[in-house]
Amino acid sequence: MSIVRRFEHVSPAPKDPITGVTEAFLADPSPNKINLGVGAYRDDEGRPVVLQCVRDAEAKIAGSEFLESVSAAVNSKMVEESCKLIYGKDSDAVMEGRFAGIQALSGTGACRLFAEFQRRFYPNSHMYFPAPTWSNHHNIWRDAQVSARNFCYYDPQSKDLNFEGLINDIKNAPEGSFFLLHPCAHNPTGVDPTEEEWREISYYLKVKNHFPFFDVAYQGFASGVMDKDARAIHIFLQDGHLVACAQSFAKNMGLYGHRVGCLSFICDDSKQAVAIKSQLQQIARAMYGSPPVHGVLLVSTILGDQAIKALWTEEIKIMADRIQGMRATLRESLEKLGSPLNWEHITSQVGMFCYSGLKAEQIDRLVREFHVYMTSDGRISMAGVTTGNVNYLANAIHEVTNSGYEESQILGESGF
Amino acid sequence: MSSWWRSVEPAPKDPILGVTEAFLADPSPDKVNVGVGAYRDDNGKPVVLECVREAERRIAGNLKMEYLPMGGSVNMVQETLKLAYGENSEFIKDKRIAAVQSLSGTGACRLFADFQKRFRPDSQIYIPVPTWANHHNIWRDAQVPQRSYHYYLPETRGLDFAALMDDVKNAPDGSFFLLHACAHNPTGVDPTEVQWREISYQFKVKGHFAFFDMAYQGFASGDPERDAKSIRIFLNDGHFIGISQSYAKNMGLYGQRVGCLSVLCEDEKQAVAVKSQLQQLARRMYSNPPLHGALIVSTILGDPDLKKLWLKEVKVMADRIIGMRTALRESLEKRGSTLSWRHITDQIGMFCYSGLTPEQVDRLTNEYHIYMTRNGRISMAGVTTGNVGYLANAIHEVTKSA
């Protein structure tokens, strides 16, 4: 038998909706181009940033003899410190050691570990995702063979939370369902529940015995204060939920390429924590073995050193403030240009992203005519906006949305 | 509030980790750890290669930490392919290789297993007996059914070549086989060049797919080119292979998790398609691979002087292990052991499949504080001029009544 071509039937995978934008941007020769696609922080010069706290941590760990893996002690410390960040260092669960966690390959890896764990122990369950959510969420759970459901979240008419729809979906889901929640700085909409709304969400999830899974990718980017951005999680803990969280240090520590995160569970007791941790380690071992040490060491150094951690807290506030400033400026610029449309959502939405409400044709024009890149759902990464490009951006948006009052009326009805 | 995870039991302990834990807990000053599969110098210390130190110095403080592309560092992947396929490989020139950076060898194997499941859902994987334990976990979690093929012959402590060839012939046409390119883990038993040619020929007859796990390139003979011979034979014979490569051992980058998965395709167009699918699998697992280790590798391999230094250091590591093999065998023979210890020097790479029984291993641990996995696998990297005599003595003692 001749050599059979094993994989000749493999066709190209569709482009990833988010990374595909960056690819197109990179290929564009225009000097005016702006990348508002991927959610990676940029400074006011449009440059990527390595935080000073990270530089300090690097200096501290330079030359260390850590080879095969991080020691168990450092591992546990990093998980503990990560858990304190989200659950609160004074939370009962943390103080009593009722948590299980392992490092993960950033938020993606943490979500995938949870999805695999969910399939093993609740093979017939579904994961309920907010509509919309980060595009990769659906992919992750699908590859883990856990089927997806959606729950109401974003209301395109109001560009705000569809709270009633959300609560109804919680009530109507079969008891004991799994819900994925964004505790702050929702991706892609930037629309977060209020504290009061979180309390109700927690209440109804409890009534229905649902499982809350938090994807914590932007802690610090909503309000600029880590503790404040974890408020939703604290509420759930106070209400007695046993939650799990995927945590990413990609954005709030700027450690994107190092792939550092954490998956943690609140448990009944420490015995259960040991069991859960061992199962997670087994899943990870068959996927990639162990997490890359460099990022783990950086995170544990930053979180474990008071001075460096304090510096980090300051640097997060600077990043969050810059983004909030750009939101205000973009909105003002559009209003100054005389746009008849309502741009309030630019400043009421929270975190890195603005769900602009722009339609496909408008986004297309932005790319082709103005070299402004964003994802096809109209999500703008505000981190890519600078004092240098905000006017150009406002102008471009105004151009593609101001093509006649009649059109804007129609758009108004359909939600723009 | 119902308890969600009451039914979760602790996962079975990893047997190799258990050995290390027990070793660490042992207070005896004579204790020897020949369980761990990580290189140690002649003082029993872990080693950071000088080329790695230099690379770290060069990249410190001046790199951004942005995401790598989903397929990883292009530079690193290109240099890595040269190691496996050859510096001047036509396949690299013709862009026929679909390749992505992976989380070391484990990650490369898992990506391939998932790819195999997705595009050849009815296939199985033939795995040698024995193999690295985690291979079973990887293909199991990817939900690819496993078959085994004969490999190690305990009677000779060598290759069971006849049975291996029978299994190759009897497997259904077009089966998927996992092969260790060199320095088989855990046995150290590698086919000879002649045997590799026969295996390749039979694979061609049967239309089998060869997936090479190459975790120890450089560690077998000290010469990475020589260690890639099996792969080059298959390439010359026209096979479309897959390869998992790891820098864990040969660059000492264990914890950085750097590796590469490659699949040789018919043409550039197919390579693009396959690569895009591999990237998609990665996107759902971790989005993009880690930066630091990739930078170290591409810094070293991209600088001719650093690369030369690396090759020298790999040879030093391999030579030390080969030297310890000789020393251990001679020590045993000097003590008058009547058993054959030829396999200690015949076997290749980091591991020696000693042939010790579990009971003998237990005696070694309990009476002599010598730690190894109960299958009798000795990590030669743990043997030093300081402990080889002690080790030989202990082995002689527990086997002389055999």
Interface residues (C-beta under 8 A of the other chain):
Chain A: M1 S2 I3 V4 R5 R6 F7 E8 H9 V10 S11 P12 A13 D16 T19 V38 A40 P48 V50 V54 R55 E58 A62 E65 F66 L67 E68 S69 V70 L105 S106 T108 G109 R112 E116 F121 N136 N139 I140 R142 D143 G176 K206 N209 F211 G240 H241 L242 A250 G254 L255 Y256 G257 H258 R259 F265 C267 D268 Q272 V274 A275 I276 S278 Q279 Q281 Q282 I283 R285 A286 M287 Y288 G289 S290 P291 P292 V293 H294 G295
Chain B: M1 S2 S3 W4 W5 R6 S7 V8 E9 P10 A11 K13 D14 V36 A38 P46 V47 V48 E56 A60 G61 L63 K64 M65 E66 Y67 L68 P69 M70 L103 S104 T106 G107 R110 D114 F119 R120 N134 N137 I138 R140 D141 D173 G174 K204 V205 K206 G207 F209 G238 H239 F240 G252 Y254 G255 Q256 R257 V263 C265 E266 Q270 V272 A273 V274 S276 Q277 Q279 Q280 L281 R283 R284 M285 Y286 S287 N288 P289 P290 L291 H292 G293
